[in-house]
Amino acid sequence: MLLGLSTNGKAVFGNVQQPIALCIEILGVYLIEGEGRERGRGQGLKLAGLQKCYDELRLDQFSSEENKLYKARMYIMLLFGRFLFPEGMGNNVNFMYLCLLEDIDEIKTYSWGSAVLAYLYSSLCKSATKDTCTFNGCAFLLQAWGWWRMPVLAPENPHIYVFPYASRFNATGLFGDRT
């Protein structure tokens, strides 16, 4: 409800087997290995390398359907890695989401809202230990929930908001002026 993500649908889970082949098939680029900050490690793609490929892939009216799909999938992976499912230091996005992006029409059939909430709850549990100094999970979802439950803490917004509920906080400068 807060982010407008579907809570009905298939469970979000994926396979991390053969990430190199998946990366080439789904994103059209080889992002697993690279130099410096672009090098993927562990179970994730480096967001810096993904952002670089996203920026370099230019689309126009003559672009192939395949390139349009690559760009859309890169954008979704960046959205996952930076906003919905951020990990540790926010440098990576898990490989498991790649296989969920194979069929672009299937993406809407997953329960993304449930997955984001479950990931946030798991992150909160992990962050509750005294030796933890990082937070994973959608911080904006937690912040929007807090503002919804404790309106005295929420920024004032004279603008009318619409669904999703979290959009009520957009006009305050949190995400820049949208006029």
N, C-alpha and C positions, 0 to 999 in steps of 0.2 A: 504494500500500500504506500509506503513512504517513498520508494524509488520508482514505483510503477512497473516493477518486474513481475512476470508471471509466477504464480505459486502453484499452478496446475501444470502437469505435464510429466515428461520422462525425467528420471533422476539424472543428475549431472555427474558423470564419472567417465574417466577415459583411461586409455592405455598409454604407457610411456615407452612401449617397445618400438624400436626402429625410428627414433626421432629424426634421424638424418633424412631418411626416405620420406617421412611425413612432412617435414619442413619444406623439402623441395616440391612435393606434390601439392601441398595446401597453400604455401606462401610463394612458391616460385623462386625461392632463393635458398642458398645454403648458409644458414645462420648458426649452425652448431659450433663450428670452429671459426676462428678469426684471430686477429691481432689485438692485443690490449683490451680495451673496454668492450669490443664487439664479440669477444669470445664467450660462448655459452658454457655453462658448467653445471654439474649436478643434474637436477631434474628440470632445468629451465632454460629458456632463451633469454639472452641479455637484451633488456629493453633498449639500450643505446643502439645496438646494431639493428634491431627491429625498427626503431624510429628513423634511423638513417636510410634504411631501405624504403620505408614508407614515404619519406620526403623525396627520395630520388625517383620514385615511380610516378611519372607525370601522366595524367590522363587528359585526353581531349575527345572531340567528337569522332575521331578516327581510331580510338583505342579499341583493342580487341576485348571481347567479353571476358576472356581469360584474365587479362590484366586488370579489368574492373573487379573481378572476383578476388584476385590477389590483394589488391589495395583494400577492399572491404574486409577481408580476413585479417590483414595486418592491423587495420584500425580496431577491429574487435579484440585482437590479441593485446593491443596497447591499452584498450579500455579495461580488459581483464587485469592486466599487470599493474596498471597505475591506479585504478579506481575500485573495481569490484573485488578482486582477489590479490591484493598486493602481498608480497612475501618479504619477510625480514627487512632488509635495507631498501626495498623497492627497486632493485636492480634487475629482477628476473620475473618471468611469467612461466608457469609450469607447462611442460610439454603436453600434459594430458588434455589440454583444451584444444590442441591441434586437430585431433581426430573428430571432435564435435563440430568442427567447422567445415568438414569435407563437403557435405551437402548443404548448400546455403539455405535451401528451403526447410531443412530440418531444424535449424537453429531455433526457430520460434516455438518448437514443440517441447523444449526443455523447461524445467522448472527453475529458472535462473534466480528468482526471488528466494526460493527455499535454499538454494545452494549458497547464495551470498549470506543469508542469515545463519546457516549452519557453519560456514567458514568464519563468520564474525564471532559466533558463540565459542567455537573451538579456539579461536585466537584469544578471546577474553579469558578462557580457562588457562591457557598456556601463559598468558601475561600476568596471571595472578600469583605466580611464584616469585619469591624474593630475588632469585638470581636472573630474572629476565629483564632486559632493558630495551627490547624491541616490541613493536606491536604490529601484527598482521591483521588484515581484515579491512572492511570498508569503513573507514573512520567517519566519512560523511553520513553513513546510515546511522551510526551510533550518535553522532552529533545531532542529526535531525530528530532522532527519537528523543534525545534529551531535551531538545527545544520544544518538542510537541508535548512531552510530559511535564515540563517545568517552563511554562511560557514566560515567566518573569526573566528567565535567562536568555530568551530568544531575541535576536535583533528585531527592531521594529521594521515593518514593511507596509507602506501605505497602499501598495498595489494589490489588486485582486489576484489570487493564485488559482490555479486549476490543478487537476490531477496530473502528475503524481504530487502527493502532499509536500514532498521536500522542495518542490519548485517554489513554494511560498517564501523561501529564504533566499532566492536568487537575486531579487532586485535590490538587496541591501548593500551591494558592493562585494559580497562574498565571492561572486564569480564575474565581477565586472558589470558595468552598466549594459543592460540588454535592450536599451531603447533604440 
